[in-house]
Amino acid sequence: MSKKPKQKTAGKPAPKPGSATPRPKPKASIVWLASYPKSGNTWTRIFLANYLTNPDKPVSINEVHRFGMGDSIAKTYNMVAAPHTPDLHDYQVTLQLRDKVLRGIIGNGADVNLVKTHNIRGQAYGVTLIPPAYTRSSVYIVRNPLDMVLSYARHYGIEPAAAAEAIGRSDNANATDGAAVWQFLGSWSEHVESWTNKSPYPSLVLRYEDMLEKPEQAFGALVRHLGVPLDEERLKKAIRFSSFDEVSSQEKTTGFKENPGKSETFFTSGKAGKGREALGEELTTKICTEHKATMKRFGYL
């Protein structure tokens, strides 16, 4: 059978008066900024806000949402469900709307859309959470779970023992809280392995500890991964403008909109290596035993 002949055209016809402007063609434009909760995602976005805008003074921490939208913001799920009012406490409703939310993101025609996620790279009840067809690349931030679990406990207002138990469960998830919809995490090891094993698209893995100890190398790799020209002086300034001293000072002065309110402050010292002593022998042994293989892989054991 022969192919259907292509229709000859003399160029694009002029739009009719009053007609709507055609929507941009969706692209595989999402760059996922992924991490388990309390692993450095917000810090990464604050750095990017300062590097990409190259300001004379630090970008307000309350403007960071403009430099990496979230994939679990309740407002966007309500928008795509309009005129209906969805029950976002029902995880099935969240999952049914997720594809429409992601298509809305890539539908803006941009080459790159930075999207923050805490979701595991896998499926939840048969729904693919991180569709390769919408994805340009990913950045994954991994943090020593002995340190992460302390921040996790503080952030969610629970005891370290409860946090250690939660990050070891395959069914660990963050339920809808009004501002964010369901997020499907899995255990810490499952989450890390899902994002750092073989990827169908370019992927950069950053250790939180390297971001602290070798910031120019780590953040420089991030800038290059995004395809943005790397300027050394601009890099140093962005690192300085996103330091923990700076963001903590801002939070004390203006507060931080992303703080869920279960802890007095969102930003703490951000230092590495405190977890083992603070957790005590029993919890340290539990975490190291349950996550031994992944911790060894990333140099935490």
N, C-alpha and C positions, 0 to 999 in steps of 0.2 A: 504494500500500500504506500502510495506516495505521501509526502508530507503536505500538510495544508499550506498553500502559498501565504506568505506574509502580506498583509495589506500595505500598500504603498501610501505614504503620507508625505505631505509637503511641509512638515514641521508641526509643532504643537499648535492646535487651534487656540485662538484667543479666548479667554474665559468670557462667558456671557455676563452682561451687566447684572449685578445683584447675586451672582452665583457664589457659593462658598469656596474659599481657598482650599485646594486639595490638601489632605493631611499628609505629613511626611511619611515616607515608607519606613516601617519599623526596621530597626537594625539590631544585630546581636551586640548591644552596646553596654551591657551591664558589667562593671568591674566590681565584683563583690569584695567588700571589706569585712572579712569574716573572722570570728573568734568565739571561743567560749566566753560567757559573761565574765567581766572583771579581769580581762587579759590584756587590755591596752588599746581597745578599739577607739574609745573616745580620744585618747591621747594621739593616736594616729590621725584621726580626722582633724584635730586641732592643729597638728603640724601641717597637714595638707592645706588647711585654710590659710595659714600664714605663708606657706611657700607659694601657693598658686596666686594669691593676691599681692604678695610682696609689699605689705603695708609699712608705713613709717613707725607705727606702734602696734602692739599685739592685737590681733583680732579678738573681739569679745567672745568669750566662751559661750555666750547665749546666741551667737550667730553661727555656731559650728554646724547646726542642722542644715544649713544651706550648702554644705560641702560634703555631702554623703547622706542622702535620704535613707530612712529605714524601710525595710520590707515588711514591718509588722506594725506600722502606725495605724491605729484604729480609725482615724479620720479618713484615710484613703480608702479603707474597706467600706466605710459608710458612703463615701462618694460614689464608688463604682456600683454600689447596690441601689442607689437612688432610682426611683422615688420610694423604694421600699426601705424599711428600717430593719437591718439584719440583727439577729441575736448573736452577737460576737462572743458570748460566753459559750456558745456551742462550737466546739472545735471543727465539726463537720461543715458548718457554715463558713468558718474562716477558710478552710481548705477549698471549698467550692468557689470562693471569691478570689483566691490567691492568684490564679492565672490571669484574671482580668486586671488585677492590680499591677502585676509585672508587665503585662502588655501595655498598660497605660504608661509605664515608665519608658519602655523602649519606643513607644509611639511618638515621642517628641522629636524624633529624627536626629538627635545628637549622636556624635561619634562615641562619646563616653558618658555613661551615667554611673557615678559612684553610689553604691548602695550598701549600707551597713546591714549585716545579718548576724544573728546568733544561732540560726537554724543549722542543723546538721546537713551535710551534703548527702542526701539520701531521700527516702520516701517516708511519708507519714500517712498511714491508712490508704496506701495505693497512689498517693499524690506525690509527684516529683517536686521537691521543694526548691531545688536550684536547677532550673532547666538549661541544659547546654545550648539550646537553640537561641536563648536570649542573652547568652554570656559572651563577653569579649575576653575577660581574664579574671583572675582572682588574686587577692592578697590575704594571707592567713597569718594571724598573730597567735603564737603559742606561748604560754607562760607556765612556769613551774607550778604544778597543782598544789604544792605545799604552801606557796605564797598566795596563789589565786584563791584557794578555799577560804582563807581569812577575809579577803576582800569580799568574796561571794557572801559569806555569812553576815558581814557587816552591812552590805548593800541590801540584802533581803530581810534583815532583821531577825535572823535565826542564829542558833548556837553553832559553833564550829563543828560539833559532832553531827548535827543535822545536815550541815552543808557537806561534810565528808560523805555522809550516807547518800545524799542526793546525787553527787557527781559520780557515784559508782553505779547508778541505776540506768538501765537501757531505756526506761520509760520516763526519764526526767524531762520535764517540760515546764515552761513558764505559762501559767494560765492568764487569760485576759484580765487586765487590771483597769480597764477604762481608757488608758492612753495607748496601750499596745495590745495586739491580739495574741493568740496562742503562738508560742515559739517552741519548736520541738528540738531539744538539745541532745538527748541520749546521754550516755556516760561521757566523762571527760576523754577517756581513751578512744571511744567510738567516734566522738566528734573530731578529735585531732586526726585520727587515721582517715576519716572520710574526706577531709580537706587536703591532706598531705600525701595521700597515695596517688597513683597514676591519674592524671587529669586530662580530659579531652581538649583543654585550652591552656594557654600560658598561665602559670601559677607561681607566685612568689610566697615563700614561707619566711616569716621573720620571728626570731625569738625575742620576747620581751626583754630578756636579760642583755641581749646584744644591742637593743635599742638604747638601753641605759649605759652600757659600758663602751660601746663603739657607735655612737649616734650618727656620726657623719657617714660611716660605712653603711649602716643599716638604712637610714633614711635616704641616703643617696641611691641605694638599690631600689627603694620604693619609687623615687622620682623617675629613674630610668625605666622601671617596669611600666610606668604609666605612659611612657613615650614623651615625657616633658623634658625640654632641655635642662641640663644640670649646670647650675651656676654655684660655685663654691661659697661665695660670700652670701648669696641669697639663702643657701642651705644652712649656713651657720646662724644666720639671723632667725630663720624659721625655727631652728632647734632651740635657740635662746627664747624666742617668743612663746614656745609651747612647753617650756620647762615646768616642772611641778611647783617650783617657787612662784612662777608667774601665774599659773592657773589657780593655785590655792589662794593667792592674794586676790585675784579677781573674784573668786567665789565668796571670800569673806566680805568683799565690798558690795557685790551685786547679787549674790546667790547664783545658783545654777539650775536652769529649768529642767534639766534631765535628771536631777536628783529625785528619786521616788519618795523621799521624805522619811524613809525608815532608818536613816542614819543622819547625824547632824550635818556632815559634809560629804560630798561626793569624792573629792580628791584628798588623798592622804600623802604620805611621804613618797609612795611609789617605789620604794627601795626593794631590792631582791635579797633573799636569803634569811628572812625573819621567820618564815613559816615553821621550820623544823623545831625551833626552840619554843615558839609560842603555842604550837599545837600539843606538844608533849609526846611522850614515847608511844602511847597507845594509838592515837590518831595518826601520827606519822607512819607507824608500822602498817596501819590499815590502808592508807593511801598508797604507800610504796608497794605494798603487796598486790593490791587490786590493779594498779596501773604500771606495774614493773616494766613490761616490755616497751611501752610508749615512753616512759620516763627515761629508760636507758637509751632509746633511739635519739632523744633530744638532749642527752647529756645531763639529765637531772639525777641520775644515779651512777 
